[in-house]
Amino acid sequence: MIDVVGLKKHFRVHRRDPGLRAALRSLVHRKYDAVKAVDDITFRIERGERVGFLGPNGAGKTTTMKVLAGLLHPTSGEVKVAGHVPFRREASFLNQITLVMGQKQQLIWDLPPSETYALNRAVFGVAPAQAKQTLDELTELLGLTGLTDKPTRQLSLGERMKCELAAALLHRPTTLFLDEPTIGLDVAMQVTIRDFIRDYNQRHDATVLLTSHYMDDVVALCPRVIVIDGGRLIHDGDLRALVKTMIPDKLVSFTGEVAADEVERLGELVKREGGRTTLRVPEAQLRAVIGHLLDRAGADLAVEDPPLEDVMRKLFKDKRA
């Protein structure tokens, strides 16, 4: 569904010193810096996959998304989405994709979302009967009842995000580029959006490429992750394999009285809070530690992978070392 080979996107950025003299000089003699937003990345995504697209701020994630959606022309390389070259922006291509950016909206501020839906239906040439069927389905999945006829400015951030998703999916795209779709939302609304994305993916066999700084989004939705840093690809593969490779330890938390010296023998103390202790334990010692804790501390025990934030931090640090 998505083929990217040797993608590069470089920008010429005007730089000048502060002050009137520098401003006047820049009118006749400008200096430019070359910024390599994306620098020779290659990956392939199959139909129906949900893939996390990760990296620090400025890594090139949004630039890549815009190239894939046809908003930017690549400097070099080959890009195909559903067999189309994105920057040509053919109607048959645009009808198959959507780009949702959590920090930008297409809803009209003083009009209800239903007006945006009517506009999008006309733009994409969706038959009225099909549009109604799709909106009924999206209303059920997203819980939009009572929201679409209110002015957009009267909706909460979470309500607007749900209406934005409905507007973006009215034409039933099969490739979803989602750039920070849960940004600024509370925990409950983040879960609602995640559940919706997973359900839409399964119902329509849709391909999903997701960027998010909320690692819970990635863990919940994306079995595979592509990681870039400084415009270059540094990892492409299974999320669990990445976690196991970077931090092959487990977090073991439990309640119960265990002496401090005994805790040190069992593993590395991560925190003690509210009567609950969390240890970092090497995977090779996990079975013995769990058996010991069940005998000494009782059955209130949990075993988890390290937070994905820690994994990403270590990955970036190792690649830059």
LUMROPA-154945 format. One line per 8 residues: number of its first residue (from 0); for each residue x, y, z of C-alpha. Coordinates in steps of 0.02 Angstrom, whole numbers. Layout:
BEGIN
NUM) X:Y:Z ~ ...
This chain:
BEGIN
0) 0:0:0 ~ 143:121:41 ~ 314:109:-44 ~ 452:232:1 ~ 625:212:-77 ~ 768:333:-43 ~ 652:476:5 ~ 737:644:32
8) 657:811:70 ~ 776:959:89 ~ 727:1140:118 ~ 822:1303:89 ~ 794:1411:243 ~ 836:1597:245 ~ 946:1646:392 ~ 995:1820:447
16) 1064:1907:600 ~ 950:2019:703 ~ 950:2207:679 ~ 906:2337:547 ~ 1072:2326:454 ~ 1056:2137:433 ~ 874:2158:377 ~ 922:2284:243
24) 1068:2179:184 ~ 956:2027:167 ~ 849:2122:40 ~ 989:2111:-89 ~ 1097:1969:-25 ~ 1014:1824:61 ~ 1100:1680:146 ~ 1019:1510:149
32) 1048:1353:250 ~ 1006:1180:185 ~ 893:1085:305 ~ 882:897:278 ~ 708:864:349 ~ 705:688:276 ~ 867:610:218 ~ 860:446:121
40) 730:338:208 ~ 656:177:138 ~ 510:73:203 ~ 358:-25:144 ~ 188:-41:226 ~ 61:-174:174 ~ -127:-154:161 ~ -214:-161:330
48) -58:-132:437 ~ -58:-14:586 ~ 116:63:599 ~ 184:187:725 ~ 295:323:652 ~ 405:385:793 ~ 545:508:822 ~ 590:663:924
56) 529:837:878 ~ 605:890:713 ~ 645:712:660 ~ 549:729:496 ~ 388:636:537 ~ 264:769:484 ~ 366:810:328 ~ 360:627:277
64) 173:622:310 ~ 147:774:199 ~ 249:695:59 ~ 146:536:72 ~ -15:637:67 ~ 42:735:-85 ~ 61:903:2 ~ 249:912:-28
72) 354:865:-178 ~ 503:756:-128 ~ 678:819:-166 ~ 723:645:-228 ~ 674:464:-208 ~ 521:364:-256 ~ 356:367:-161 ~ 199:271:-204
80) 37:257:-106 ~ -94:134:-169 ~ -1:131:-334 ~ -7:321:-355 ~ 130:453:-351 ~ 63:567:-213 ~ 120:739:-275 ~ 21:716:-436
88) -136:725:-327 ~ -245:624:-444 ~ -428:613:-394 ~ -419:424:-381 ~ -275:444:-257 ~ -357:579:-151 ~ -514:473:-136 ~ -413:335:-52
96) -316:434:79 ~ -342:555:221 ~ -224:658:328 ~ -278:704:505 ~ -169:827:599 ~ -211:849:782 ~ -151:1029:784 ~ -249:1085:630
104) -434:1076:594 ~ -545:1079:442 ~ -707:1112:536 ~ -778:1287:508 ~ -770:1378:675 ~ -940:1464:675 ~ -1037:1328:584 ~ -1089:1155:644
112) -987:1003:586 ~ -1135:948:480 ~ -1096:1093:362 ~ -917:1031:341 ~ -983:857:307 ~ -1097:925:170 ~ -949:1019:94 ~ -837:865:98
120) -973:758:22 ~ -982:878:-125 ~ -793:892:-142 ~ -767:704:-147 ~ -923:670:-249 ~ -997:550:-121 ~ -1175:498:-158 ~ -1300:564:-27
128) -1357:388:20 ~ -1178:328:45 ~ -1134:485:144 ~ -1281:457:260 ~ -1235:275:285 ~ -1054:321:324 ~ -1105:460:444 ~ -1225:343:534
136) -1083:218:555 ~ -960:351:614 ~ -1090:425:732 ~ -1110:255:814 ~ -924:220:825 ~ -874:393:887 ~ -1028:438:989 ~ -1071:595:888
144) -1256:600:929 ~ -1305:779:972 ~ -1136:853:921 ~ -1144:879:733 ~ -1277:1015:737 ~ -1189:1125:866 ~ -1072:1265:810 ~ -893:1201:812
152) -840:1338:935 ~ -960:1266:1065 ~ -880:1093:1062 ~ -746:1035:1181 ~ -575:986:1114 ~ -618:802:1124 ~ -785:827:1038 ~ -702:928:899
160) -572:791:873 ~ -709:660:853 ~ -800:771:728 ~ -635:801:637 ~ -611:614:616 ~ -786:596:546 ~ -753:735:420 ~ -589:654:368
168) -669:483:344 ~ -830:531:258 ~ -764:470:90 ~ -710:303:167 ~ -522:313:136 ~ -419:155:145 ~ -256:240:195 ~ -252:346:353
176) -108:464:394 ~ -137:515:575 ~ -22:650:645 ~ -46:670:834 ~ -234:629:830 ~ -249:626:1021 ~ -145:780:1063 ~ -218:880:1207
184) -356:754:1245 ~ -392:682:1417 ~ -357:498:1453 ~ -537:441:1426 ~ -549:529:1257 ~ -380:458:1204 ~ -447:283:1236 ~ -605:323:1135
192) -502:382:986 ~ -387:231:995 ~ -534:111:1000 ~ -612:198:851 ~ -452:191:747 ~ -431:5:784 ~ -613:-30:741 ~ -605:69:578
200) -445:-21:529 ~ -526:-191:557 ~ -691:-149:472 ~ -616:-77:314 ~ -445:-162:309 ~ -374:14:312 ~ -188:52:320 ~ -141:166:466
208) 20:266:486 ~ 16:350:657 ~ 130:479:737 ~ 106:519:920 ~ 206:580:1069 ~ 86:482:1181 ~ 171:313:1186 ~ 10:233:1251
216) -65:267:1078 ~ 76:172:995 ~ 75:26:1117 ~ -114:6:1101 ~ -124:20:911 ~ 40:-21:824 ~ 121:-193:820 ~ 257:-119:709
224) 354:43:727 ~ 462:145:609 ~ 582:262:702 ~ 673:409:623 ~ 794:534:697 ~ 874:681:609 ~ 780:634:451 ~ 857:460:443
232) 778:291:479 ~ 853:206:631 ~ 729:63:662 ~ 591:-28:569 ~ 514:-182:646 ~ 409:-266:780 ~ 375:-157:932 ~ 397:-297:1059
240) 561:-350:980 ~ 623:-170:992 ~ 577:-160:1177 ~ 661:-327:1213 ~ 818:-279:1118 ~ 840:-107:1196 ~ 790:-148:1376 ~ 784:-337:1405
248) 717:-314:1582 ~ 544:-322:1659 ~ 462:-210:1787 ~ 395:-310:1933 ~ 279:-220:2055 ~ 206:-291:2214 ~ 132:-249:2383 ~ 190:-328:2543
256) 329:-311:2669 ~ 501:-353:2599 ~ 661:-295:2685 ~ 767:-164:2597 ~ 919:-278:2584 ~ 810:-415:2510 ~ 741:-294:2380 ~ 920:-253:2326
264) 956:-439:2299 ~ 800:-463:2194 ~ 826:-320:2071 ~ 852:-134:2044 ~ 731:-27:2145 ~ 632:88:2030 ~ 512:164:2156 ~ 417:136:2318
272) 250:223:2326 ~ 90:196:2426 ~ 148:29:2496 ~ 191:-36:2322 ~ 368:-75:2266 ~ 428:-82:2084 ~ 588:-171:2034 ~ 682:-186:1870
280) 725:-369:1848 ~ 831:-452:1712 ~ 724:-572:1610 ~ 838:-720:1653 ~ 799:-696:1838 ~ 614:-659:1817 ~ 547:-833:1858 ~ 648:-848:2019
288) 602:-671:2076 ~ 417:-698:2045 ~ 418:-862:2139 ~ 507:-782:2285 ~ 388:-634:2292 ~ 233:-743:2282 ~ 295:-840:2433 ~ 349:-688:2534
296) 240:-543:2480 ~ 75:-623:2430 ~ -13:-633:2261 ~ -36:-446:2224 ~ 99:-440:2092 ~ 114:-371:1915 ~ 243:-392:1777 ~ 259:-263:1637
304) 376:-211:1498 ~ 476:-51:1527 ~ 385:108:1470 ~ 405:140:1284 ~ 467:315:1328 ~ 620:235:1411 ~ 649:124:1260 ~ 643:273:1140
312) 758:376:1251 ~ 888:237:1253 ~ 871:207:1065 ~ 903:390:1023 ~ 1046:401:1147 ~ 1132:245:1077 ~ 1113:301:896 ~ 1188:472:934
320) 1332:403:1036
